[in-house]
Amino acid sequence: MNPEDLPLLLTRVMPFGKYKGTPIADLPGNYLNWFAREGFPKGEIGRLLALMQEIDHNGLSPLLDPLRKR
């Protein structure tokens, strides 16, 4: 994990699909888990989705709270 990716989870939005326009950090766990099963897209979005899925799966979402308050 790259620490510089954490703020990107709050600023990058889902560019397609049911949750288009939703910040990566706000995507539901079941949607992230679907990508984990089916495969993450290539590029930055896929990398961020994989990171958010790992954070969500391990119950670490509160780590993002201090970044949300900035």
C-alpha positions in Angstrom: 0.0 0.0 0.0 1.1 3.5 -0.8 0.1 6.0 1.9 -0.5 8.6 -0.8 -3.4 6.4 -2.0 -5.5 7.0 1.1 -6.6 10.5 0.2 -7.4 9.4 -3.3 -10.0 7.0 -1.9 -12.0 10.1 -0.9 -11.5 12.1 -4.0 -11.6 9.6 -6.9 -15.1 8.6 -7.9 -16.4 5.5 -9.5 -16.3 6.3 -13.3 -18.9 3.7 -14.4 -21.6 1.3 -13.3 -24.3 1.5 -10.7 -22.3 3.7 -8.4 -21.0 6.1 -11.0 -20.0 9.3 -9.3 -19.6 7.8 -5.8 -16.3 8.3 -4.1 -14.3 5.0 -3.9 -14.3 5.3 -0.1 -18.1 5.3 0.0 -18.7 2.2 -2.1 -20.6 -0.6 -0.3 -18.6 -3.6 0.8 -20.7 -6.0 -1.3 -19.8 -4.1 -4.5 -16.1 -4.1 -3.6 -16.3 -7.8 -2.8 -17.9 -8.4 -6.2 -14.8 -6.8 -7.9 -12.5 -9.0 -5.7 -14.3 -12.1 -7.0 -14.7 -11.0 -10.6 -11.5 -9.0 -11.1 -10.6 -5.4 -10.6 -10.3 -3.1 -13.6 -6.8 -2.1 -14.7 -5.1 1.1 -13.8 -5.6 3.5 -10.9 -9.3 2.8 -10.4 -8.6 -0.9 -10.0 -5.8 -0.3 -7.7 -7.9 2.0 -5.5 -10.9 -0.4 -5.6 -8.6 -3.3 -4.4 -7.2 -1.1 -1.6 -10.7 0.0 -0.5 -11.9 -3.6 -0.6 -9.0 -4.7 1.7 -9.6 -1.8 4.1 -13.3 -2.5 4.2 -12.9 -6.3 4.5 -10.6 -5.9 7.5 -12.8 -3.3 9.2 -10.3 -0.5 8.8 -12.6 2.1 7.3 -12.2 4.3 10.4 -8.7 5.0 9.2 -10.1 7.3 6.6 -12.1 9.4 9.1 -9.3 11.9 9.9 -8.9 12.4 6.1 -12.6 13.1 5.7 -12.4 15.9 8.3 -9.7 17.9 6.4 
